[in-house]
Each structure stands twice: as structure tokens, then as C-alpha cells.
């Protein structure tokens, strides 16, 4: 998609900082609302953490519902899960509406026992989800093995998830946005933000000014000083993809992850590869993170082989990425404290694409002056 250097001052309705999946979905929603937008990014569209995503689109949050009930209350926890489930459906609809060719496929998920929830805990988790209308059920050993070939004593099977090619999705969203009038400028570094009563002005490293009615900061794990929050921390994660081996895959090709900390997550691709990720730990710096790729890949191979003894665990690709997270697993989405007309999104956890969709909805409604029933769940002040 076309993008280039910013060579002068701009005036638009909304300026979006960050051209990853969040910026793309926010731009799409704002264009639907009739806003004139400009997008600034320090690298270019889709070149940050979005490209490193393993793109498991699931309503299940990093924190189990039974755990989240204790942390934020049953009503708020239920709304968080419902909103996540609705977001997967919304994203599926936008992919269809825009005709995006991004290998989207509906999938089930299998949630395996681990050190966060054992088998008894999974039974209670499935019951809690069913009570609020989520599409989850507990599977015993035999049914789990029939669906996945995995030899575990049980799991939660959930419907309403999906998988996608993250690079193709982000690229398709940006091509659609540009075709509808969005302008993308990169590489651009924002060095100053000044918010006023009726506008916000962003100044770039080269001295250009972008003035807008609103600014949206969708910079992932690299937030500006303006939107730093002490309740967010940065996590490193590692992933690998095998060579295509369609005849060795489990029957349902469902998404697989563990009730563990850190958890393992596994999915397949359209051409028969296995993508596996995990081994998360707190971020130090990119060089140290990337230096751990060989060690972390070996650990991922061991875990994949233990789950599926018959697959080829040799990696065709290995990589590392980062994401922001919080104690509750819920992101912060909304108005930045002490910065009028500025919105931001921080702390995705393992639900980056799902929460990016929620962010697009909340910010779209805020810009056009409509309340959202769940804005309190994600507000920076909570």
C-alpha cells in the first residue's frame, strides 16, 4: 500500500499513530464514521509486533473467567468475556465486508489443563462460562483424544474462534483504508503532543505539525511518554512454524492452548504448517530477546513433540515478538489521563487482534459522541 514521508503540516479530523493491526482497525472504523484521517508510523504499515503475531482469534482471555471473577467481580468479568466473543464476530464480518483475502477460518479451541487450572478447575471454568451463555463445554479424555489426538485427562472445547494470516489481514485493511481516503506517512517519529480544548497537535522529529480534532495512539508495546501506565508491563514471546505437514495434523485443526503460566499456544495454517508459541517472560531489550530465539525454539519443539509425538517439530521459521499486558489481562482503551482529545490502547495480552477490534469500536463511538456500554471496563482510570 502507498505510504511516504511527511513533507509538510497537516490538518485532519483524526490522526492515528501506529500502523499495526490496532491502527488499521481504528482507521477502518473512523472511515466508516466519515472522518478524515492521517496515519503516522515510525517504521511502516504492519512492520511492528503485528507481523510477529500468531493470530489466534479467540474470545477466551488470558485470565480464566473464574479467576477474573475474583479480580474484578462477576458482572464485569462476564461483560469482558462477552465483549471479546462479540469482537471475534465483528472482525469476521469486517473481513467479509471488505473482501479481505487473509486466510480467515473459523476454528474451535481446546483449553488444556496446566498450573493455572487443573482438570477440576477446567470443569468449574466450563460451568462458569456456560452459565453466562458462552460456547464452551468440558471434554473428557476420550473425546479430547478423538478431536485432537492429545493424551490429556480433559479440556474445555469452545466454539466461535478463528485463525488468520496476520500480515495479510493488516495489509488488506490498510489497502482498503487508503482506497477510501486514508493517508499513511512513514517513517515518522512523533516527539511532542499538545492537547487543547478543541484540537490536538502532534509535532514530528523533523518539525512538521499534524493538527486534528482527536489523536489515537495505537503504538503497541512502544507507547509514547504521554501514554505510559504503571499497571502495564512488556512481555517477550517466541514462536516457530514447521514445514507443511497436512497429513500429520490433528483431525479438527482446532486452536490449542494451556491453562498455564506461561502458556503454550498452537494452531495450524492453510498450507498445513504448525505454528507454536509461548515461553513468555518479561521484556529486557530486543537484542537479548532475539538472542534467546534458538533456546526458546528448542523448548517449543520439546513441548510440541510432547503434545503431538507424530509431528515433525523441525522449525522452518522462528521469531520473537513483544506485547503489553496487565494483571487482569484486560487492556486500557480510552481517553488518556490529563490529555484531552487523545485516545490510546495499551496492554493487549494474548488477545491482540481481538482487543484491537474492541478498541476500534470504542474509539469510533467516542469520536462520534456515542457512549459504549463497556467503556468502563477498559478505561485508563480503572
Helices and strands as residue ranges (DSSP letters): E 10-17, H 21-32, E 37-41, G 49-52, E 56-57, H 65-72, H 74-98, E 105-112, H 119-131, E 136-140, H 141-148, E 154-163, H 166-179, E 183-186, E 190-195, E 200-204, E 209-217, G 225-227, E 233-242, G 246-248, E 255-258, E 265-268, E 274-282, H 286-291, H 293-307, E 315-325, E 332-335, E 342-346, H 352-367, H 375-378
